[in-house]
Amino acid sequence: MSFIDFLAALGKDLPAVRKPRHKPNLNQKIMWSILAVIIYLVMSSVPLYGIQSTSFSNFLIEQVIFASTAGTLAQLGIGPIITAGLIMQILVGSKLINIDLGNEDDRAKFTEAQKGLAFIFILIEASLFGYVLTKSASISSVQIELATIITAQLVAATFFILLLDEMIQKGWGLGSGVSLFIFAGVMKIIFWYMFGIVTVSSQNLPIGFFPTLISLIASHGNLLSIIVNTTKPFEPDLVGLVSTIILIILIVYLTSINIQIPVTSQRLRGIRRTIPLNFLYVSSIPVIFVSVLGADIQLFASLSSYSNSTIASILNDIVNAFEFPPPNSKIPHSVYAVVLDPVGAVIYATVFITLGVLFGLIWVEVAGLDPATQAKQLVEAGIEIPGMRSNTKMIEAILSKYIYPLAFFSSLIVSAIAVGATFLGVYGTGVGILLAVTIAIQYYSLLAYERSIEMYPLLRRLVGE
């Protein structure tokens, strides 16, 4: 039995959510999706039994990307699901495993294998967190018991999150649970930054901008203090609020830009149309990869701090290059941080943008977005470029002129946007805003599609549903 067969068998044997016997209507899908988000938000507010929230380090990017909340049942968030999904996509795209996603059986096998791999990551990460939170110079039976309890909580809670995602993807809800949970997590952070009225000192959570503004006006305080935050970490300011609004508008605009390539169909001669290539060709994938890498290094740094202080120190220095200001620092999360730590800002920008461009170009090759794969798909679909023979190599040469520049510049742009937004102290971080806006646009298109299918049943037959 190969490794992929083992993962598929494991995924098949795990508890699963059944597909609905009758396809739910749009209102039912929305209801199930909202219910899943509510359950997830409740889990992210329920603390783990047996530990204090101060036991966890506060790595903001990890919370955004993995939709996790430190010290709660959602400690691992969707991290194992995302990690397993990325690894499986890379293995398939690089042909390291022989699976044809166009084949229904292979696609089912891929889904089961991905679920099996996600469960393995749940076991590993839950065990590591249980070990970290109870590790000391001498291990007692009480600590072993506590580690077991914490691990069991994390395994059960994170697997339940996996089932919520599976429920939505199997047709009960809209889109995917992963996207919904990321969006909900970012919106929660933004809402807290804008309207939060309580300070939780142990987690450095802020008093919201508007409650602070009202308080200053009522007490005739100095309003200049909320324009730029120069003192407290995670305290929102006016520059961050304005930057957040401008960034959302900018991302929506960039997402709407397409490069149109004229094509014709061999089956419908004389009818011309265009194939759009998104200007942000790689979407937010580069910043996801960089952030996941930073989060994983942070996890290993936490583990190594209990065994090898030298390695832990090196890993912590690396982690500091993935988030600005560095985790657990006293530097305010605002544009003033650049003034206080210009060297750290330059290092962060250089590392993030360089890795973002690198991951973007790699993703194009391993995810089947490269010119050769796209040209092959066009030829197989009977699509050709006017004035050109239906030849894979010739179409590939034409697509190369568009795809590689788009891949490079889109990776550069989204990475630069994420860095610039971080410097300006946007609410929810630059990475979070990028993901949230991209997800919101995807759901807008999905809702429009579902509404059209319901209004015009004939379309259901045309699209094969």
N, C-alpha and C positions, 0 to 999 in steps of 0.2 A: 504493500500500500504506500503510495506516494504521500508527501507531506500535505499536498492540497486535498487529497482524498481523505486524509485523517481529519483535516480541519472541516471539510464538508460533512463528514460523518458526525463529528462533534457538534457542529451547528444544527444538524438534523435531529440529534437526540435531545437537545436542550428544549425547555418549554418554549412554546411559540404562540403567536397570535394568529388566529384563523382569518382568512379572507372573508369579507361579508358575502353572504349568499346572494343578496340582491344589492346592487350598487346604490349606496346612499345618495340622496340628492344633495345639492350644494349646501343647503341650510344645515343638514345633518353633519356634513363634513366640517363645516365651520364650527358647529357645536362640539364635535369630538376633538377638533384641534384646540379650541379654547380650553376644554376640559384638561387636555394633556398639559398645556402650558400652566394652568392653575395648579395642577398636581406637582409639576416641576418647581414652581415658585414656592409652594409650601415646603417641599423637600429641601429647598435651598435656605429655608428659614428654621428648620428643625435641627438643633445641635446634636452632634454625636454624643452618645452616652459614654461617660468615663473619661472625657478629656476637657480641657479648657481651650477656648478659641485662641488664646495667646500662644498655644503650643505650635501654631501654624505661622509660617512666614507669609507675608502679604506680597505676592507677585502679581501685579495688576494685569499684565498681558495674559498670564495663564488663566485668570478669572474671565477675561473677555473671550479668548479663543475657545476654551474648554467649557464656557458657561458654568464655571464652578464657583462655589462660595466656601471660603475657608471655614473649617470647623463644623460643617453641617453634613447632612446626608448626601448633599450634592458636592462633596469634597472633590471627587474625581470628575464630576460633571459628565460631559460627553467625550472626555479625553481618550478613553480606550476605543470608542467608536470611530472617532476621527483618525486616530493613529492606525487602526486596522484598515480603514477604508483607503487611506493614502498608500499604505504598503501594498495592498492588493491591487490598486490601480497601477502602481509602478511595476509590480511583477508581471501583470498582464500586458501593459504597454511596452515593456522592454522584452517581451516574449520569453521571460524566464520561466513562466508557466504557460502551458499550451491550453488556452481557453478561448473559444470564439464567442464573444458576447452577443453576436448576432444569432446564435443558436439558442433556442429556448431551454434545452436541457443544460447546456453549459452555463447559461445565465443563472439558472436556478442553483447550479453547483457553486458558482461564484458567490452568490448571495449567502448560501449556507456556510461556505468557507470563511467568508468575511465575518459572519456572526460567530463562528467558532474561534477565529483569531481574536475578535473583540473580547470574548469571554476569557481567553488566556491572558490578555492584557489586564482585564479586570482583576483576575486572581493575583497577578504579579504586582500591580500597583497597589491594590488593597493591602497585600501582605507587607509591602515595603513601607507604606504609611503606618501600619500597625507596629512595625518594627521601630521606625523612627520615633514615634511618639512615646514609646516605652523603654527605649534603649538607655542604659546607664552603665556605670562601671561594673555593677554586679546585678545579674538578672535573678529575680526572685520568682517564686511560683505565682505570686500576685501579679507581677508584671507580665508574665507569660499569659495568664488568664485574661488580663486587660487587653493585651495585644490581640488575643484571639477574638475577644468581644468586638473590638474596633474593626478588625479585619472582616468579621462576619457581617457587621453593619454595612460596611462599604461594599462588599460583594453583593449583598441583597439589594441595597439601594441602587447601585450602579446598573445591575442587571435589570432592575425594574425600569430604569431610564431607557435601557436598550429596548425593552419590550414596548415602551411608549413610542419610541421612534419607529419600531417595526409595525405597530398598530397604524400609525399615520401613513407609512409607506405602502401598506397593503390595501389601502383604499378607504379606510375609515375616516381619514382626515385629508388635509391638503398638503402637498409637497412632502417634506420630511421633517421628522422631529428635531434632527440636528439643527436645521436652519431655524426652526421656530424657537428652540431653546437659546441659540446664540442671539437671535433678535430680541427675545424677551430679556436676556441677561444684560445686553447693552442698553435697552430701554430702561431697565431698572436702575442702572448706574446713572444714566442721564437724568432720570426723574429724581433720584436722590440728590444729585448735584444741583438741580434747579429748585426743588421744593422740600428737601430734607430738613427736619426741624430738631433733630436730636444728634448730638455728637457722641460717637462711640469711640472713646480714646484708645481702647485696646486694638482697634482695627483701623485707626486713623481715618474714619469716615467723616465726611464734611457736614457742616451746617449748610443747607441749601442757599443758593444765591439770592433768591427772592425773599425768603424769611430774613436773611441778613440785611438785605436792602431795606425792608420794612422796619426792622429793629433800629437801624441807623437813622432812618428818617424820624421815627418816633422819639428817639433819644437825642436828636440833633447832633449825631455823631459825624465823623469825618467820612464823607462819601468817597473821597479819593482812595481810601483803603481797599475798596472793592473793585476798583478799576483794574489793578494788577496786584495779584497776590505775591507779597514779598517775604512772607514769614512762615506760614503753616503748610505742611504737606497736605495735598488732596483738598485744599479749600478752593472752591470755584470762584472765578472772578469774571468781570465784564468782558475782558478780552477773550476769555475762553468761550463765553456764551456767543458772542458775535462771530468768532471763528468757527464755532460749531454750525451755526446757521449758514454761513458762507460755504463751508466745506460740503454740507449736504447739497446745496444748490450746484456746486461745481461737479460733484460726483454724478448727480442726475444728468447734468449737461454732457459730461464726457461719456456716460453710458449710452446716451442717445445717438452718438456719432457712429456712423457706419461707413465702410468702404464698399462700394457697390461694384461687383464684377459681372459684366454682361455674359449671359449664357443662353443656349438654346437646347431644346430637347429633340432627341432623335425620333421620338414617337410623335411629337407634335411639331412638325416642320413649319417654319414660318412664324412661330410664336416665340417671341423673345422675352426674357425676364432677367432679373439680376439676383445674385447671391450676395447677401450682406456679410461682410467680415467686421465684427465689432472693433472699434478703435481700441478699447480695452480688451484686447484679444485673450489675454490670460486671466481676465477678471481680477479677483482678489487672491488668487492662488499663491503668488509669491510671498505676500505678507503673512499668509497662513503658515507656509512652510517655515519662514524665518521665526515666527512667533512660537510654533510648535517646537522647533529646535531649541529656542531659548528656554521654554518651559521644561523640556526634558533635561537640559543641562542643569537647571535649577533644582530639579528633583535629585539628580545624582550628586549635586553639591551638598544637599541636605543629608543624603545617606553617608557620603564620605566624611562629613564633619564628625561622625562618631567613631571613625576608624583611622583616618589619615588626615591630619590637620593640613599638611602641605598640599595634598591633592585638593582638599576642600577649599583652601585659599586660592589656588589657581582657578578652580571652577567658579568660585564666587567672582573673581575678576572677569571671567568670561561672561558670566550672567549680567554683570554691570554694563556690558557693552550691548546687551539686548533690550534694555529698558532705560529710559531717561526721564527723570532723575533715577539713579540706581535704587533698587529695592531697599526698603528700611532706612533710607537716607532722610536727613532733616531738611533737604532742599525742597522748596515749594514746587508744586506741579503747575508751573505757569511759564510765560515767556521770560520771567525774571531768572529762571533757573539757568538759562543760557549765559546770562551775565555772571552768575555765581560760579558756573562750572563750564567755561567755554571749551576746554580740552575734552571733557567728557562728552559734550555735545557733538564735537567733531568726530570723536571715535564712534559714538552711537550712529551718527548719520552715515559714516563711511562703511561700517560693518553692515548695517541694515540695508542700505541701498545696493551695495556690492552683492550681498547674498540674495537679495530680492531679484536682481537681474539674472544672476546665475540660476536660481531655482526656476524662474520664469522660462528661461531658454531650455532647461532640462525638462520641464513639464510639457512643453510643446512636443518634444521628441517622444516621451514615454506615454503620453496620454492620447496619442493618435491625432494630434493637431498639426503635425508636420506636413509639408507640401506633398510628400510622396503618398502618405495615407489618404489625404484629402483628395488628391488627384485620382487615386484608385477608386475611391467611393463615388466620385462624380462619373467616371467612366462606367462603373457597374450600374449606376442609376440611369445611364443613357443621356447624361448631360455633357455638352461640349461647348467650347468657347467659339463664338463666331469667327470664321476665317481660319480656324485651326482644325486639323484632323483630330478625330477622337483617339488620341494617342496619350498614354499615361505620362510618358517622359516630357512631351511638349507641354501638357497642362501643368505638370509639376514645375517646369521651368517658369511658367507664367505666375503660378501661385507663390513661388519662392520670392518673387519680387515684392510681394505684399506681406506674406506671413512672417518672415523673419524680421523685417523692420518693425512690423506691428508687435511682434513678441518682445523685441528688445525695448522699444519705446514705451509700450504699455506696462512692462515690468518696472521700467525706470520711473514712470509717472506715478504708478500706485505706491511704489516704495517711497518716492519723494513726498507724496501727499501724506503718507502715514508719518514720516519723520517730521515734516513741517507742522502737521497738526499736533503732534506730541510737543513740539517746541512752544506752540501757542497755547497749550493747556486746554485743548478741546475737551468737552464733556464726553466721557466714555472712551477716550484715547482715539488716535487716528485710525488704528487698525479696527477698533470697534465700530466707528462710524462707517468706514469702508464696507465692512461686512453687513452692517444693519441696512444701509441704503441699497446695497446690491440685493440683499434678500427681499427687501420691501418691493423693489422693482420686479423681481421674479414672481412674487406673490400677486402683484397687480396684474401681470400678464396671465398668471394661472387663473385668477378669479374671472378675468375677462373671458378666457377660454371656456371655463366651466359654465359661466352664465350663457355664452353663445350656444353651447351644446344643449343646455336645458331649453332655451328658447326656440331652437331650430333642431328638432329631433333628426331631420334628414342629415345634418352634419355628422351625427353620431355614426351613421352608416358609412359616410364618405371617409371618415378617419379610421374606420375599422373597429369602433368600440361596440 
